[in-house]
Amino acid sequence: MIPPLPRDIPDLPAIPGILPPTPFIVPATAVVAPVRRPLVAVFRLLVALVAAAGVAIEIRLGSPLHVLSYFTIQANLLVAVVFVASARRARAARRPLPAVLMGGTLLYISITGLVYHLILAYPSSGFSMTGGIAPHTGWQSMSNQILHTVIPIAAVIDWLLLTRPAPFAVRHATTWLVYPLAYLVFSLVRGEMLPPGTSARYLYPFVDVDRHGYVGILGNTAILGVAFYALALLVIALDHVRPDPFHRRGRRPANRISSPATGGLK
């Protein structure tokens, strides 16, 4: 009687002078077929177009260089560019954009909406940009709502309902704060280069050196920096616990690669 063959055959000893074979890595696209997401592509393209329209209105109503200097405008332009690229990848079933880029875009546009509604448009904040100014009307009002309300909400919806959770780490929160810090430096240098008395010499009240001095600016930006860092950590924490919007329970891929000990190819 022939004894049964063992399920696990021990590895043979290495032969001197011969390098071990390089492990064969199977790409994910060879195991799981890429999926086109046309509705996701349409939504992101629409968000990008609306953000670009809001920026275009602001540029049409004001000086282009002055308008493009605002954090709000730059964050919305970033949303427009990133969402167009992401829409193309969703439509063509290509690999998504790097999660760090998508997370940073979400953080910056969220900062735009929160700072506007909680500080700049709030009369009791001490840094209001609406006190003593007539309410915006017409195209100005439309672009204001698009840039500070519509696009931030749309970006959060896209993240919660149309984006898979990403393996964010705490270090990403520090990486994301590089751009706000660089913008602070840009804003202060720009203000110093303009002559005193220039209208909107400093773009935001909390970085107005003429009103608060550099010591006051340091305190204001330190508080905002801590708040931005906490918001970045919140994004990371929520991304770890939120459900995958595309996860389908009860379905397993038809083909997957398993370790030899569990039975090979299934």
C-alpha positions in Angstrom: 0.0 0.0 0.0 1.4 3.4 -1.0 1.4 5.9 1.9 -0.5 9.2 1.3 1.6 12.1 0.1 2.2 14.8 2.8 0.2 18.0 2.4 3.2 20.2 3.2 6.5 19.3 1.6 9.5 20.8 3.5 11.7 23.2 1.6 14.9 21.8 0.1 18.2 23.2 1.4 19.7 25.9 -0.6 22.4 24.9 -3.2 25.6 26.8 -2.6 26.3 29.4 -5.4 22.7 29.6 -6.6 20.5 32.5 -5.5 17.0 31.7 -4.1 14.2 32.5 -6.5 12.6 35.9 -6.3 9.1 35.7 -4.8 6.4 36.3 -7.4 4.1 39.1 -6.5 0.6 39.1 -8.0 -0.8 42.6 -8.6 -4.2 43.3 -7.1 -5.7 44.0 -10.5 -4.9 40.4 -11.5 -6.9 39.0 -8.7 -9.8 41.5 -8.4 -11.1 43.0 -11.6 -11.1 46.8 -11.6 -14.5 48.4 -11.3 -15.8 51.5 -13.2 -17.7 53.9 -11.0 -19.5 56.3 -13.4 -21.7 57.8 -10.8 -18.7 58.7 -8.6 -17.0 60.2 -11.7 -20.1 62.3 -12.5 -20.4 63.6 -8.9 -16.7 64.5 -8.6 -16.7 66.2 -12.0 -19.7 68.2 -11.0 -18.1 69.3 -7.7 -14.9 70.3 -9.7 -16.9 72.4 -12.1 -18.9 74.1 -9.4 -15.6 74.9 -7.5 -14.0 76.3 -10.7 -17.1 78.4 -11.4 -17.0 79.9 -7.9 -13.3 80.8 -8.4 -14.0 82.2 -11.9 -16.8 84.5 -10.5 -14.4 85.8 -7.8 -11.7 86.5 -10.4 -14.2 88.2 -12.7 -15.4 90.5 -9.9 -11.9 91.4 -8.5 -8.2 91.6 -9.2 -7.0 88.1 -10.3 -3.7 88.3 -8.4 -5.4 89.5 -5.3 -8.2 86.9 -5.5 -5.7 84.1 -6.1 -3.8 85.0 -2.9 -6.6 83.9 -0.6 -6.5 80.5 1.1 -10.1 79.9 0.2 -9.5 80.3 -3.5 -6.4 78.1 -3.5 -8.2 75.4 -1.6 -11.1 75.4 -4.0 -8.7 75.3 -7.0 -7.1 72.3 -5.4 -10.5 70.6 -5.0 -11.2 71.3 -8.7 -8.0 69.8 -9.9 -8.0 66.8 -7.6 -11.6 66.0 -8.2 -11.2 66.1 -12.0 -8.3 63.7 -11.8 -10.1 61.5 -9.4 -13.2 61.5 -11.6 -11.2 60.3 -14.6 -9.7 57.5 -12.6 -13.1 56.4 -11.3 -14.6 56.4 -14.8 -11.6 54.5 -16.3 -11.4 52.0 -13.4 -7.8 53.1 -12.6 -6.0 53.1 -9.3 -7.3 56.0 -7.1 -5.2 59.1 -6.4 -2.9 58.8 -3.4 -4.9 58.8 -0.2 -2.6 61.4 1.4 -3.5 63.8 -1.4 -7.2 63.2 -1.0 -7.0 63.6 2.7 -5.1 66.8 2.5 -7.6 68.2 0.0 -10.4 67.3 2.4 -8.6 69.0 5.3 -7.9 72.2 3.5 -11.4 72.7 2.1 -12.8 71.8 5.6 -10.6 74.5 7.1 -12.0 76.9 4.6 -15.6 76.2 5.5 -15.0 76.1 9.3 -12.9 79.2 9.5 -15.3 81.2 7.5 -18.5 80.2 9.4 -17.0 80.1 12.9 -14.6 83.1 12.7 -14.7 85.3 9.6 -18.5 85.4 9.3 -19.2 85.4 13.0 -19.5 89.0 14.4 -18.5 88.1 17.9 -15.3 86.2 17.0 -13.1 89.3 17.0 -11.9 88.5 13.5 -15.1 89.0 11.5 -14.7 90.2 7.9 -18.4 91.0 7.6 -18.9 93.5 10.4 -19.9 96.9 9.0 -20.1 95.6 5.5 -23.3 95.3 3.5 -24.3 91.7 2.8 -23.1 90.2 -0.5 -25.7 90.1 -3.2 -26.0 88.7 -6.7 -22.9 86.9 -8.1 -20.8 87.8 -5.1 -23.3 86.1 -2.8 -23.4 83.1 -5.0 -19.6 82.6 -5.2 -19.4 83.2 -1.5 -21.8 80.3 -0.7 -20.2 78.1 -3.3 -16.6 78.5 -2.0 -17.3 78.5 1.7 -20.4 76.2 2.1 -21.3 74.1 -1.0 -17.8 72.8 -1.9 -16.7 71.9 1.7 -20.0 70.0 2.3 -19.6 68.2 -1.1 -16.1 67.2 -0.2 -17.1 65.7 3.1 -20.0 63.8 1.4 -17.5 62.4 -1.2 -15.2 61.3 1.6 -17.9 59.6 3.6 -20.0 58.0 0.9 -17.7 57.7 -2.2 -14.2 57.1 -0.9 -12.7 54.0 0.6 -11.0 54.3 4.0 -7.3 54.8 3.7 -4.4 53.7 5.9 -3.7 57.1 7.3 -1.2 57.5 10.1 -0.6 60.2 12.7 2.4 61.5 10.7 0.1 62.5 7.9 -1.5 65.1 10.2 1.9 66.8 10.4 2.5 66.5 6.7 -0.8 68.2 5.9 0.0 71.2 8.0 3.0 72.1 5.8 0.8 73.9 3.3 -1.1 76.1 5.9 2.3 77.0 7.5 3.7 77.9 4.1 0.6 80.0 3.4 1.1 81.9 6.6 4.6 82.8 5.6 3.4 83.8 2.2 0.7 86.0 3.7 3.1 87.8 6.1 5.7 88.3 3.4 3.1 89.7 1.0 1.9 92.1 3.6 5.4 93.4 4.3 6.0 93.9 0.6 2.9 96.1 0.2 3.0 99.8 1.3 1.3 100.7 4.6 -2.3 101.7 4.1 -2.9 99.4 1.1 -6.4 97.9 1.1 -6.4 94.3 2.3 -2.7 94.4 2.9 -3.1 91.4 5.1 -5.6 88.9 3.7 -7.2 87.7 7.0 -7.8 89.7 10.2 -6.0 87.1 12.4 -2.7 87.7 10.5 -3.0 91.5 10.4 0.3 92.7 11.8 -0.9 96.4 11.8 -3.7 95.5 14.2 -2.2 92.7 16.4 1.6 93.0 16.0 3.8 90.0 15.5 3.4 88.8 19.0 -0.4 88.8 18.6 -0.1 87.1 15.2 2.1 84.4 16.8 -0.6 83.7 19.4 -3.4 83.7 16.9 -1.7 81.3 14.5 -0.6 79.0 17.3 -4.2 78.6 18.4 -5.3 78.0 14.8 -2.4 75.6 14.2 -3.5 73.5 17.2 -7.1 73.5 15.9 -6.0 72.5 12.4 -3.8 69.7 13.8 -6.8 68.4 15.9 -9.0 68.5 12.9 -6.4 66.5 10.9 -6.3 63.9 13.7 -10.1 63.8 13.7 -10.0 63.0 10.0 -7.5 60.2 10.5 -9.5 58.7 13.5 -12.8 58.8 11.6 -11.2 57.3 8.6 -10.1 54.3 10.7 -13.6 53.6 12.1 -16.0 54.6 9.2 -17.4 51.8 7.1 -16.2 51.2 3.5 -19.0 52.6 1.3 -18.2 50.0 -1.4 -17.9 46.9 0.8 -20.5 44.2 0.0 -21.1 41.7 2.7 -21.4 38.1 1.9 -19.5 38.3 -1.3 -15.9 37.0 -1.7 -13.7 37.4 -4.8 -13.9 34.5 -7.2 -10.1 34.0 -7.3 -7.6 34.8 -4.7 -4.1 33.7 -3.9 -3.6 31.9 -0.6 -0.6 30.6 1.2 0.5 27.0 0.2 -0.4 25.8 3.6 -4.1 26.6 3.2 -4.6 24.8 -0.1 -3.0 26.9 -2.9 -5.2 28.5 -5.5 -9.0 28.9 -4.8 
